[in-house]
Amino acid sequence: MMARSAVRGGMGFIGILLSRAASSASARPQPWGRVCSTALGVRGGASSATVEAIEVDTAAAGRPRASGPTSSPAATSDPFQHLPGIEPSLLTVERTTAPREKQEKSTLVFGQTFSDHMLHLDWDNEGGWQAPRILPYGDLRISPAASSLHYGLQCFEGMKAYKDAEGRVRLFRPELNIRRLNRSMERLRFPKVDEDGMIELISKLVLEDADWIPEGDGYSLYLRPTAVSTHPYLGITAAANLKLFVILSPVGPYYKEGFNPIKLYADTEHRRAWPGGMGFAKAGGNYAPTIQPQAQALEEHGCAQVLWLFGEEDYVTEVGAMNIFFLMAKEGGGGVELVTSPLDAGDILDGVTRRSVLELAREWRELEGGVPLEVCERRLTMGEVVKASREGRVPSGDCIGPLAKRFWETLTDIQYGRVEHPWSVQIS
């Protein structure tokens, strides 16, 4: 038996489906759900070794790690900074002789249609970055021994290009995406890229395929920079060879629901990330383990995405394809707070939309009607969310809420150039 209560909101980041699972002998007692116990197994297949010594971080020993926030991943020095970096002036372009067929924008499905060209950048640990190339879109040639295929040495970014009413091409805060790409690259011991140089190359690729950008609110050209190890070696070590490529895909709404609110499944059994792990990076290994829980959320509960929780307290972290915010009236009155998980544990992505929403909300400081709005980046448990919902302190309904609508309209006005704003970078 499973009883449900839905708390839904708009813009994709203020909404959640809560569930009560049937009790079981192995379940941790919960006022609202069930959590499966976990086990850790260690195995080896290639070799064995005698352990001579184990070095312990004495500062960290005994420090609580599992249930509370920790510090953000610290930046380290770039071990590859002595090698040649990306040089946009060396870019060469080979245009396609067989243009791909474009689709009617109303038929677009996310991530299934690709433009005519792609950007290639190759790197090795002796010569650094080679000259960038724009080539016709096509398959990659890679060794079956490449470590990205065996050990997940890969990361990516997701950003968008828009066309405004005058047909000019715009990017939305691209520097934030490249900085996040560099954090992911650093975590995998990949070489970082020059921020300005990478934006320049991406802009040139976008302009090469500018006729692939669908026009209209909700439509854009999705840009997917991706870095993969091409090092043909089965040992577990840093990549000696790397390919960074960028492909472009015209897209409409991400969800089949379009721009209507979606349902989320708060998963108490599986964990996406944890403090000290890789949750802050857009690494391929973060996403593969989410496929099965995501399928279960859809097939068994009719939910579009999973809301990932963490720790014994079931802290809210993020959703599979987005960060999440909760709008809640404070206990005892005194205004409303907009709450989202903090970045200090390193278990969620530093989303560009997340950051933009936080900055806008702190600028506004109040809801329509003058109600004070407090913006909070803090740990929030599912128990708190359920309690607030039962007490009527979380707005619910089947349509977009006024605050989410305001965020949506403000952000799209900026993205499509209807208002002048430094977040919108015009490239044509």
Secondary structure, DSSP 4 states (H G I P E B T S, - for coil): --EEEEE--STTTS-EEEEEPPP-TTPPP-SS------------SS-----------TTTTT---SSS--PPPPP---TTTTS----GGG-EE---SSPPPPPPGGG--TTS---SEEEEEEEETTTEEPPPEEEES------TTBHHHHH--EEE--EEEEE-TTS-EEEESHHHHHHHHHHHHHHTTPPP--HHHHHHHHHHHHHHTGGG---STT-EEEEEEEEEE--B--SSS--SEEEEEEEEEEE--SSTTTTS---EEEESS--S--TTSSTTS-BGGGTGGGHHHHHHHHHHH--SEEEEEETTTTEEEEETTB---EEEEPTTSS-EEEEE--STTS-S---HHHHHHHHHHHHH-B-TTS-BEEEEE---BHHHHHHHHHTT-S---SS--HHHHHHHHHHHHHHTTSS--TTEEE--
